Amino acid sequence: MLPWEKAVNSALLSIFQNTKKYIKMREDTPIDFKEVQKQIELMSLSNVGTASIREIKRLVDNIENATGERFVRMEMGIPGLPPAQIGVEGEIEALQKGVAAIYPDIDGIKPLKEEISRFVKLFLNTEVSSKGCIPTVGSMQGSYAAFLTLTRMYPAKDTILFLDPGFPVHKQQCKVMGIPFDSFDVYNYRGEKLRDKLESHLKKGNIAGILYSNPNNPTWICFTETELKIIGELADKYDVVVMEDLAYFGMDFRQDFSKPGQAPFQPSVSQFSENFMLFISSSKLFSYAGQRIGMMVISDKLFETRAEGLCRYYSSDMFGRAMVFGTVYALSAGTSHSAQYALMAMLKAANEGAFNFWEIVKEYGDKARIMKKMFTDNGFKIVYDKDEDKPLADGFFFTISYPGMEGTELIEKFVYYGISAISLAITGSERSEGLRACVSLVSRDQFPDLEYRLKKFHEHHPVG
């Protein structure tokens, strides 16, 4: 049984053992107690605590509509900022020129590919040919395509290794395709301890690729240079491809990554290995989530790699050609033509220093700092709180727990207090007491409500 499965089972057992706590729950909660119960019953949710992110969202939508009360919504990782105007204008201009009537090239329009290559050089200090820079239907298509193609290169290497905690849908992608996966909670193996743990998995010989996010969703831990070097060295040693999810690019706000071509650069395994793929999202970086446009960046070495196993499924044994003309073609035949012009405009402006995206998204870090203090002032603990020996950065996510409660129980109770989040149990974390809180949709004018509801929660659940 995998660690994340043990965590889920442990959480479910805790729910069963604590049934009496639910029965005795106070009814003088900020959100109408009976209406909340009614909406839970209408959705046929046997356990709110183990519901998916989208189920939590639908439940909260229904309660808000029924009560007229606005929730402090921390369950969804949706951008809380307006889309970059330069992207909007670039897309409108492209539509007015008629691109909606034309199929784009499967691997992207040439000027966008060139700007992606420039961006990777200027902000990650990594050289990548434009041919390996492929726009995708969001980063999620990039990971789906990567899992599918990587596990077909070598018959013996059919498994994906997740450095957890992580985004639950990545595992769902593997399940949909029938791809085996393994995982471990990386927080227990920070620094040099990562080497032995990671190697114990890679030496089995069945791992095709490693995936992690940096900064991490859901914990907001950020890998150090030491850890990235270890990952890169072991990937080279065992000929494994590292997939680096950079959905929250540059958002370790302890450093300023906003200057193109100047250090510090976004930390990346690409600085320590040539066996890499990068997934860069425009959803958080440019608040351009609705147009589903992301970037898959394949290293030059990997793009040219030949593997006989690919010929079982594709017309070419070259990884890059199999990816573009096999997998991406079959999945979607490319991505939105007009959205590519939007992304090109945003990247071009960032590359030229005319658009400082980092200054805009810093708002997430500022809000996180304020919100974390509200939680800790009312008896909550920060679950993942260190990067090795340094305090964690403030950013898009943070993790919380409450003494004496499992995360699944805490989620169910939160709903009655007008607060929503998701359980760490569904992210591969071994810390089943924790929740992931996302700051993006919480507006500053809701801070008084959040503080009041947390104080009321603390009052109703005193820590003995």
C-alpha positions, 0 to 999 in steps of 0.5 A: 500500500502506497503512503498516500493510500495509507494516509487516506485509510487512516483519515477514514478510520479517524472519521469512523472512530470520531462519529460521536464528535459529529453528532455532538457538533454545536449548531450555533455556527456562523453558517446556518447549521441545518442548511449546511446539513441539508446541502450535504445530504442533497449532494449525497456526500457520505464524507465531506472530508474526503470529497474531491476539490470539485465536489467541495467547490460544488457544495460551497456553491450550493450553500452560498446560493441557499444562504446568501452567505459568502464563504472564505474560499480556499479550495480552488487554485484559481488565479485571483488577479485580472488577466495580463492585459497585454495578453488580452490585447494580443489575442484580440488582435490575432482574432481580428486578423482571422487566425480563428479560421486557421489550424495552427502547427501542432507544435506551436507557431514559430514566434511563440516557440522562439519566445518560450526559448528566450524566456527559459534562457532569461529566467531559468538560465537554461538553453533550449532549442525552440523546437522543444518548446511546445504550447499545450492546452494548459500544463495539464495536457503537457503532463498527460502527454509526457506520462503517455510518451515516456512510459512507452520508450523502454518496456521495463520503464513503465512507472512514474514516480511522484515526489509528493505531496502533489496535485491529485489530478496528476495521479488521476491522469496516470490512472486513466491511462493505466500507467503504474505510479509510485510516490513518497512524501518528500518532506521527510527526506529534505537535503542530503537525505533525499539522495538515498530515498530517491535512489532506493526507488530509481535502482528498481529500474522501472521508473520512466519519469519523476514528477514534482512541482516547485514551488510545491502544490500543496505545501509551498515547499521549494527545493533547494539547490542541493536537492535539485542537484541530487535529483539531476545527478540521479536522473542522469545515473539511472537515465530517468526523465525529470518532469518539473511542474513550474505552475507557480513560476518565480513565486518563491517571494524570498527572492526577486526573479523578475529581472530577465537575464539577471540572477537570481534565476528560477531554481530548476533541475534543468541547471543540473541535468539534460534529462528534463521536461518543464511544464510552465503554466500561464494560469498563475504566472499571467492569470490567463487560466481561462484560455488553457494555454501552457508550455511544455519544454523538452531538453535538446538531449531528450528531444533527440533521444531515440528509443526502440520502444516508441516504434510500438506506438509511433512512426518514429523512434525519436522522442521529440517527433513521437511527442509532437506528431504522435501524442500531441497530434492524437490528443488535440492536434495543437492548441488554440491559435489565438491564445498562442498569440496572447502567450507570445505577447506576454512572454515577449514583454517579460523577456524585454523587461517591459512586463514585470509579472513578479510584482503583480503576483507578489500579492499572493505572498502578501495575503498568505502572510496575513492569513497565516497569522490569523490561523496561528493566532487561533490555535492552528499550526502550519503543517509544512513550515520549513525548507530544510532549515529556513522558514517556508516562503509565503505564497499561493498555498499554505498548510494548516492543522488543528490540534486533536483533529484529522484533516478530513474532520476539520474540512467538514467542520469548516463548512459550517464556519463558512471556510473551505479548503481541501485535505492533504490526504488526497495529495499524497501527503503523509500528514493526514491532519493537514489541509491545503489553503489557497489564498488566491480567491480570498479578497482582502475585504474578507479578512474580517470575516475570516478572523471572526470565523476562526475566532468562533471556531477556536471558541467552539473547539478549545485546545485543552 
